[in-house]
């Protein structure tokens, strides 16, 4: 009855940006919608053939915009772009960290807008075909539908009481079904947030893995250079010590100054290489932390999938119970109708007997 969550909406692109909305009073100033950069994702609903832009901050949806063919994404600066949403009566603005991220988002927006235009054209063609079929349908089908929808009049107290109890049970089952649907929709929103977060973590993880591989490839080379610099430094120090021992003057003094300057440059270079090694080690720690966050996101995503599966199972059970109740009610209706027919026959027989008795009395 309800498709699995993976068959509804899937993230097709995500990026991180600072989200802004236009001031509704002045229509000029920007109001920050997020305190820091958040994930902005494009989602595709295969069932409805609809594209949406969604950004979630905590438990609140900052952006929930359905992409239409009339929308246009405009670059207003090297790292900022905006578009208008007529349904929400607002203008969204995104501030990116780099110009490349802005370019990627703009290209994806154009691609999704074209896809939405094609989807709308297909939907319009389908509506025209359905309209033509509905015009050609015979008029008596409507009359037949009206006759079938008109409920029969019941006049027996016992079966009416049973029907009332059956309708009360249907109302209870319907309310339970609506409550479970609400729980399922809330679980889908939570899952959507986790999928977007997981998608962002995967992107960050890929970048960190590439940087870590590149750093590991350069570490050995830097170690060799560091060893060579240390040997050169030791050799220069020995030369300086020998010159100081001889106590030479003139050209030896100039050579001493040159060696001292070279020694200082090598020491500065060694210090810079040490700092680079420390930076790489800190990046390695960040990579492990990102792996831990990714594992946690995967774990939470699996838990959400299990909860959604349980909710779908409960909904199926509720629908089955509802169908059983409807079958029982239909069966009870048929029994009541048969009882009414029998009563009509008995009343008719009694009426005939009464007429016969009256004739006998008159004779």
C-alpha positions as CSV (number, residue, x, y, z in Angstrom):
1,X,0.0,0.0,0.0
2,X,2.8,2.4,0.9
3,X,6.1,2.2,-1.1
4,X,9.3,1.7,0.7
5,X,11.1,5.0,1.5
6,X,13.9,4.4,-1.0
7,X,11.3,4.3,-3.8
8,X,9.9,7.7,-2.9
9,X,12.7,10.3,-2.8
10,X,16.4,10.0,-3.4
11,X,19.2,12.6,-3.0
12,X,20.8,13.3,-6.4
13,X,23.2,16.2,-5.4
14,X,24.2,18.0,-2.2
15,X,26.4,20.9,-1.3
16,X,27.1,23.0,1.8
17,X,26.2,26.7,2.0
18,X,25.0,29.5,4.2
19,X,21.2,29.9,3.7
20,X,19.5,33.3,3.6
21,X,15.9,34.5,3.0
22,X,14.8,37.9,1.8
23,X,13.3,40.2,4.4
24,X,9.5,40.1,3.8
25,X,9.0,43.7,4.8
26,X,11.7,45.5,2.9
27,X,12.2,43.0,0.1
28,X,15.9,44.2,0.0
29,X,17.8,42.9,3.1
30,X,18.9,39.3,3.6
31,X,18.0,37.4,6.8
32,X,20.3,34.5,7.8
33,X,18.3,31.2,8.0
34,X,21.2,29.3,9.4
35,X,23.9,30.1,11.9
36,X,26.5,28.1,10.0
37,X,26.9,26.3,6.7
38,X,24.3,23.5,6.2
39,X,23.7,20.8,3.6
40,X,21.5,21.8,0.7
41,X,20.3,18.8,-1.3
42,X,18.4,18.1,-4.5
43,X,15.8,15.2,-4.1
44,X,13.9,13.4,-6.8
45,X,10.5,11.7,-6.2
46,X,10.2,8.9,-8.8
47,X,6.5,8.3,-8.0
48,X,5.3,11.9,-8.6
49,X,8.2,12.8,-10.9
50,X,9.0,15.9,-8.8
51,X,12.3,17.5,-7.9
52,X,12.8,19.4,-4.6
53,X,15.5,21.4,-2.9
54,X,15.7,20.6,0.8
55,X,17.9,21.9,3.6
56,X,17.4,20.8,7.2
57,X,18.8,22.5,10.2
58,X,18.4,20.3,13.3
59,X,14.8,19.2,13.2
60,X,13.5,22.3,11.2
61,X,13.3,22.4,7.4
62,X,15.1,25.6,6.3
63,X,14.4,25.1,2.6
64,X,11.6,22.9,1.2
65,X,11.2,24.1,-2.4
66,X,9.6,22.3,-5.3
67,X,11.6,23.1,-8.5
68,X,9.4,24.4,-11.4
69,X,10.3,25.3,-15.0
70,X,9.7,29.0,-14.3
71,X,12.4,29.2,-11.6
72,X,15.8,30.8,-12.4
73,X,19.0,30.6,-10.3
74,X,21.0,33.9,-10.6
75,X,24.6,34.4,-9.6
76,X,24.9,37.8,-7.9
77,X,28.6,37.5,-7.0
78,X,31.5,35.0,-7.2
79,X,30.2,33.0,-4.3
80,X,26.5,33.9,-3.9
81,X,23.4,33.0,-5.8
82,X,19.6,33.3,-5.4
83,X,16.3,32.1,-6.7
84,X,12.6,33.0,-6.1
85,X,10.0,30.6,-4.8
86,X,6.5,31.9,-5.7
87,X,4.7,29.2,-3.7
88,X,6.5,30.1,-0.5
89,X,6.4,33.8,-1.5
90,X,10.1,34.3,-0.7
91,X,13.6,34.5,-2.2
92,X,16.3,32.1,-1.1
93,X,20.0,33.0,-1.1
94,X,23.0,30.7,-0.8
95,X,26.6,31.7,0.1
96,X,29.2,29.2,-0.9
97,X,32.8,28.7,0.3
98,X,34.2,28.6,-3.2
99,X,33.3,29.8,-6.7
100,X,33.5,26.2,-7.9
101,X,30.7,25.1,-5.5
102,X,28.5,27.9,-6.7
103,X,29.1,26.9,-10.3
104,X,28.3,23.2,-9.6
105,X,25.0,24.1,-7.8
106,X,24.0,26.5,-10.6
107,X,24.6,23.8,-13.3
108,X,22.6,21.2,-11.2
109,X,19.8,23.7,-10.8
110,X,19.6,24.2,-14.6
111,X,19.6,20.4,-15.1
112,X,16.8,19.8,-12.6
113,X,14.8,22.7,-14.0
114,X,14.9,21.2,-17.5
115,X,13.9,17.8,-16.1
116,X,11.0,19.4,-14.3
117,X,9.9,21.1,-17.6
118,X,9.9,17.7,-19.4
119,X,8.0,16.1,-16.6
120,X,5.3,18.8,-16.7
121,X,4.9,18.4,-20.5
122,X,4.4,14.7,-20.1
123,X,1.9,15.2,-17.3
124,X,-0.1,17.7,-19.4
125,X,-0.2,15.3,-22.4
126,X,-1.5,12.6,-20.0
127,X,-4.2,14.9,-18.6
128,X,-5.4,15.8,-22.1
129,X,-5.7,12.1,-22.9
130,X,-7.7,11.5,-19.7
131,X,-10.0,14.4,-20.5
132,X,-10.8,13.1,-23.9
133,X,-11.6,9.7,-22.5
134,X,-13.9,11.2,-19.8
135,X,-15.8,13.2,-22.4
136,X,-16.5,10.1,-24.4
137,X,-17.9,8.2,-21.4
138,X,-21.7,7.5,-21.5
139,X,-24.0,9.6,-19.3
140,X,-25.8,6.6,-17.7
141,X,-22.6,5.6,-15.8
142,X,-23.1,8.6,-13.6
143,X,-26.7,7.7,-12.9
144,X,-25.7,4.1,-12.1
145,X,-23.0,5.4,-9.8
146,X,-25.5,7.6,-8.0
147,X,-27.8,4.6,-7.5
148,X,-25.0,2.5,-6.2
149,X,-23.8,5.2,-3.8
150,X,-27.3,5.8,-2.3
151,X,-27.5,3.8,1.0
152,X,-30.6,1.5,1.7
153,X,-33.0,2.5,4.5
154,X,-33.0,0.1,7.5
155,X,-35.9,-0.1,9.9
156,X,-35.0,-3.0,12.2
157,X,-33.6,-2.0,15.6
158,X,-31.3,-5.0,16.2
159,X,-29.2,-5.0,13.0
160,X,-29.0,-1.1,13.2
161,X,-27.3,-1.4,16.5
162,X,-24.8,-3.9,15.1
163,X,-24.2,-1.6,12.1
164,X,-23.6,1.3,14.5
165,X,-21.0,-0.7,16.4
166,X,-19.3,-1.8,13.1
167,X,-19.1,1.9,12.0
168,X,-17.6,2.9,15.3
169,X,-15.0,0.2,14.9
170,X,-14.3,1.5,11.4
171,X,-13.8,5.0,12.8
172,X,-11.4,3.7,15.5
173,X,-9.4,1.8,12.8
174,X,-9.3,4.8,10.6
175,X,-8.0,7.0,13.4
176,X,-5.3,4.4,14.2
177,X,-4.4,4.3,10.5
178,X,-4.0,8.1,10.3
179,X,-1.9,8.1,13.5
180,X,0.5,5.5,12.0
181,X,0.6,7.4,8.8
182,X,1.7,10.5,10.7
183,X,4.4,8.5,12.5
184,X,5.6,7.1,9.2
185,X,5.8,10.6,7.7
186,X,7.8,11.9,10.7
187,X,10.1,8.9,10.4
188,X,10.6,9.7,6.6
189,X,11.6,13.3,7.4
190,X,14.1,12.0,10.0
191,X,15.4,9.5,7.5
192,X,15.7,12.2,4.8
193,X,17.8,14.3,7.2
194,X,20.0,11.3,7.9
195,X,20.4,10.5,4.2
196,X,21.4,14.1,3.4
197,X,23.9,14.0,6.3
198,X,25.2,10.7,5.2
199,X,25.6,11.9,1.6
200,X,27.5,15.0,2.9
201,X,29.7,12.8,5.1
202,X,30.5,10.5,2.1
203,X,31.5,13.6,0.1
204,X,33.8,14.9,2.9
205,X,35.2,11.4,3.5
206,X,36.1,11.1,-0.2
207,X,37.9,14.4,-0.1
208,X,39.8,13.5,3.1
209,X,40.8,10.1,1.7
210,X,42.2,11.8,-1.4
211,X,44.1,14.3,0.7
212,X,45.4,11.6,3.0
213,X,46.7,9.5,0.2
214,X,48.4,12.5,-1.4
215,X,49.9,13.4,2.0
216,X,51.1,9.8,2.6
217,X,52.7,9.8,-0.8
218,X,54.7,13.0,0.0
219,X,55.6,12.1,3.6
220,X,58.4,9.7,2.6
221,X,59.8,12.2,0.2
222,X,59.7,14.9,2.9
223,X,61.4,12.6,5.3
224,X,64.3,12.0,2.9
225,X,64.6,15.7,2.3
226,X,64.5,16.3,6.0
227,X,67.4,13.8,6.6
228,X,69.4,15.4,3.8
229,X,68.8,18.9,5.3
230,X,69.9,17.6,8.7
231,X,73.1,16.1,7.3
232,X,73.8,19.4,5.4
233,X,73.2,21.3,8.6
234,X,75.6,19.1,10.6
235,X,78.3,19.5,7.9
236,X,77.9,23.3,7.8
237,X,78.1,23.4,11.6
238,X,81.4,21.4,11.5
239,X,82.7,23.9,8.9
240,X,81.8,26.8,11.1
241,X,83.4,25.2,14.1
242,X,86.6,24.6,12.1
243,X,86.7,28.2,10.9
244,X,86.2,29.5,14.4
245,X,89.0,27.2,15.6
246,X,91.4,28.5,13.0
247,X,90.4,32.1,13.8
248,X,90.8,33.2,10.2
249,X,90.0,36.6,8.9
250,X,89.3,38.2,5.5
251,X,87.7,35.8,3.1
252,X,87.2,33.3,5.9
253,X,84.9,35.7,7.7
254,X,82.8,36.2,4.6
255,X,82.6,32.4,4.2
256,X,81.6,32.1,7.8
257,X,78.8,34.6,7.3
258,X,77.6,32.8,4.2
259,X,77.6,29.5,6.0
260,X,75.8,31.0,9.0
261,X,73.1,32.4,6.7
262,X,72.7,29.1,4.9
263,X,72.5,27.4,8.3
264,X,69.7,29.7,9.4
265,X,67.8,29.1,6.1
266,X,68.1,25.4,6.5
267,X,66.8,25.6,10.1
268,X,63.9,27.7,9.0
269,X,63.1,25.1,6.2
270,X,63.3,22.3,8.7
271,X,60.9,24.1,11.0
272,X,58.5,24.6,8.1
273,X,58.7,20.9,7.2
274,X,58.0,19.9,10.8
275,X,54.9,22.1,10.8
276,X,53.7,20.5,7.6
277,X,54.2,17.0,9.2
278,X,52.1,18.1,12.2
279,X,49.4,19.5,10.0
280,X,49.2,16.2,8.1
281,X,49.0,14.2,11.4
282,X,46.1,16.4,12.5
283,X,44.4,15.8,9.2
284,X,44.8,12.1,9.8
285,X,43.1,12.5,13.2
286,X,40.2,14.4,11.5
287,X,39.9,11.6,8.9
288,X,39.4,9.0,11.7
289,X,36.8,11.3,13.3
290,X,35.0,11.6,10.0
291,X,35.0,7.8,9.7
292,X,33.5,7.5,13.2
293,X,30.8,10.1,12.3
294,X,30.0,8.2,9.1
295,X,29.7,4.9,11.0
296,X,27.3,6.6,13.4
297,X,25.2,8.0,10.5
298,X,25.0,4.6,8.9
299,X,23.9,3.1,12.2
300,X,21.2,5.7,12.7
301,X,20.0,5.3,9.1
302,X,19.7,1.5,9.6
303,X,17.7,2.1,12.8
304,X,15.4,4.5,11.0
305,X,14.9,1.9,8.2
306,X,14.0,-0.7,10.8
307,X,11.5,1.6,12.5
308,X,9.9,2.5,9.1
309,X,9.6,-1.2,8.3
310,X,7.9,-1.9,11.6
311,X,5.5,1.0,10.9
312,X,4.7,-0.3,7.5
313,X,4.0,-3.7,8.9
314,X,1.6,-2.2,11.5
315,X,-0.2,-0.2,8.8
316,X,-0.6,-3.4,6.7
317,X,-2.1,-5.2,9.7
318,X,-4.4,-2.3,10.4
319,X,-5.6,-2.3,6.8
320,X,-6.2,-6.0,6.9
321,X,-8.3,-5.6,10.1
322,X,-10.2,-2.8,8.4
323,X,-10.9,-4.9,5.3
324,X,-12.1,-7.8,7.6
325,X,-14.4,-5.4,9.4
326,X,-15.8,-4.1,6.1
327,X,-16.4,-7.7,4.9
328,X,-18.2,-8.5,8.2
329,X,-20.4,-5.4,7.8
330,X,-21.2,-6.3,4.2
331,X,-22.2,-9.8,5.3
332,X,-24.3,-8.4,8.1
333,X,-26.0,-6.0,5.6
334,X,-26.9,-9.0,3.4
335,X,-28.3,-10.9,6.4
336,X,-30.4,-7.9,7.5
337,X,-31.7,-7.5,3.9
338,X,-32.7,-11.2,3.8
339,X,-34.4,-10.9,7.2
340,X,-36.4,-7.9,5.9
341,X,-37.4,-9.8,2.9
342,X,-38.6,-12.7,5.1
343,X,-40.5,-10.3,7.3
344,X,-42.2,-8.8,4.2
345,X,-43.3,-12.3,3.1
346,X,-44.6,-13.1,6.6
347,X,-46.5,-9.7,6.8
348,X,-48.0,-10.4,3.4
349,X,-49.1,-13.9,4.5
350,X,-50.6,-12.5,7.7
351,X,-52.5,-9.9,5.7
352,X,-53.9,-12.6,3.5
353,X,-54.9,-14.6,6.6
354,X,-56.6,-11.5,8.0
355,X,-58.6,-10.9,4.8
356,X,-59.6,-14.6,4.9
357,X,-60.8,-14.3,8.5
358,X,-62.8,-11.2,7.8
359,X,-64.5,-12.9,4.9
360,X,-65.3,-15.9,7.1
361,X,-66.7,-13.6,9.8
362,X,-68.9,-11.8,7.3
363,X,-70.4,-15.1,6.0
